[in-house]
Amino acid sequence: MVKIEITRSLLEEIKKKFRAESHEIIDLIESLEDNPNKGKIVGQVNGIVIKEVRYKSYRFYFITDGYKLKLLEKGELIGILIKFVRMSDKKDQQKIIDEIKHILRVFGEQKFE
């Protein structure tokens, strides 16, 4: 079972920036319920994997438990939480990834509410 969460701040940012297209983005995000291995790994902190999915020139970043993700690759169905936390365009990509890593190191994943 895969559960998708989107932080309130990210959801508001998506709706504000994309307006009518926001439904397409939400559908893209929710498609990870069926395919949790989707996305590119862009970093890892203490077993938490940071991945991104792309929509046009934007990137949407999510965090998940790297150990559980590995088990899913072997075909075992287990409870996994995928939490979308930030978005960026191409030019701010590295800055946002570094910010997510810093928050995970200092505060842990609970900081993303």
C-alpha positions as CSV (number, residue, x, y, z in Angstrom):
1,M,0.0,0.0,0.0
2,V,1.3,3.4,-1.0
3,K,0.1,6.6,0.6
4,I,0.7,10.0,-1.0
5,E,0.9,13.2,1.0
6,I,1.4,16.7,-0.3
7,T,2.4,19.4,2.1
8,R,-0.2,22.2,2.5
9,S,2.3,24.9,1.4
10,L,3.2,22.9,-1.8
11,L,-0.4,22.3,-2.6
12,E,-1.2,26.0,-2.3
13,E,1.8,26.9,-4.4
14,I,0.8,24.5,-7.1
15,K,-2.8,25.9,-7.2
16,K,-1.5,29.5,-7.3
17,K,1.1,29.0,-10.0
18,F,-0.6,26.6,-12.3
19,R,-4.4,27.3,-11.7
20,A,-6.1,25.2,-14.4
21,E,-3.2,22.8,-14.9
22,S,-3.1,22.0,-11.2
23,H,-5.3,19.0,-11.7
24,E,-2.8,17.5,-14.2
25,I,0.0,18.0,-11.7
26,I,-2.1,16.4,-8.9
27,D,-2.8,13.4,-11.2
28,L,0.9,13.1,-11.9
29,I,1.7,13.1,-8.2
30,E,-1.1,10.6,-7.4
31,S,0.2,8.3,-10.2
32,L,3.0,7.3,-7.8
33,E,0.4,5.2,-5.9
34,D,0.5,2.8,-8.8
35,N,4.2,3.1,-9.6
36,P,6.2,4.2,-6.5
37,N,9.5,3.7,-8.2
38,K,8.7,6.5,-10.6
39,G,11.0,9.6,-10.5
40,K,14.7,10.3,-10.4
41,I,16.7,10.0,-7.2
42,V,18.4,13.3,-6.5
43,G,19.7,12.7,-3.0
44,Q,19.6,10.7,0.2
45,V,19.9,11.6,3.9
46,N,19.9,9.0,6.7
47,G,18.0,6.4,4.7
48,I,15.4,9.0,3.5
49,V,15.5,9.2,-0.3
50,I,14.8,12.5,-2.1
51,K,13.3,12.0,-5.6
52,E,11.8,14.2,-8.3
53,V,9.2,14.0,-10.9
54,R,9.0,16.5,-13.7
55,Y,6.1,18.4,-15.3
56,K,7.2,20.5,-18.2
57,S,10.2,22.6,-16.9
58,Y,9.2,22.1,-13.2
59,R,10.4,19.6,-10.7
60,F,8.3,18.3,-7.8
61,Y,10.4,16.8,-4.9
62,F,9.3,14.1,-2.6
63,I,10.8,12.1,0.2
64,T,10.3,8.5,1.2
65,D,11.9,5.7,3.1
66,G,14.8,4.3,1.0
67,Y,14.7,0.9,2.7
68,K,11.0,0.4,1.9
69,L,11.6,1.6,-1.6
70,K,14.2,-1.1,-2.1
71,L,11.8,-3.7,-0.9
72,L,9.2,-2.5,-3.3
73,E,11.8,-3.0,-6.1
74,K,11.9,-6.7,-5.1
75,G,8.2,-6.9,-5.5
76,E,7.1,-7.0,-1.9
77,L,4.0,-4.9,-1.1
78,I,4.5,-2.9,2.1
79,G,3.2,0.3,3.6
80,I,5.1,3.2,2.2
81,L,4.6,7.0,2.6
82,I,5.6,9.3,-0.2
83,K,5.5,13.0,0.9
84,F,5.8,15.7,-1.7
85,V,7.6,18.7,-0.1
86,R,8.8,21.2,-2.6
87,M,8.9,22.3,-6.3
88,S,11.3,24.3,-8.4
89,D,12.1,25.2,-11.9
90,K,15.3,24.1,-13.6
91,K,17.4,27.1,-12.5
92,D,16.6,26.6,-8.8
93,Q,16.9,22.8,-8.8
94,Q,20.2,22.4,-6.9
95,K,19.3,25.1,-4.4
96,I,16.0,23.3,-3.5
97,I,17.6,19.9,-3.3
98,D,20.3,21.3,-0.9
99,E,17.5,23.0,1.2
100,I,15.6,19.7,1.5
101,K,18.8,17.9,2.5
102,H,19.6,20.5,5.1
103,I,16.1,20.3,6.6
104,L,16.3,16.5,6.8
105,R,19.7,16.6,8.5
106,V,18.8,19.3,11.0
107,F,15.1,18.7,11.8
108,G,14.1,15.4,10.2
109,E,11.2,14.6,8.0
110,Q,8.6,15.8,10.6
111,K,9.5,19.4,9.7
112,F,7.7,18.9,6.4
113,E,4.1,19.4,7.5
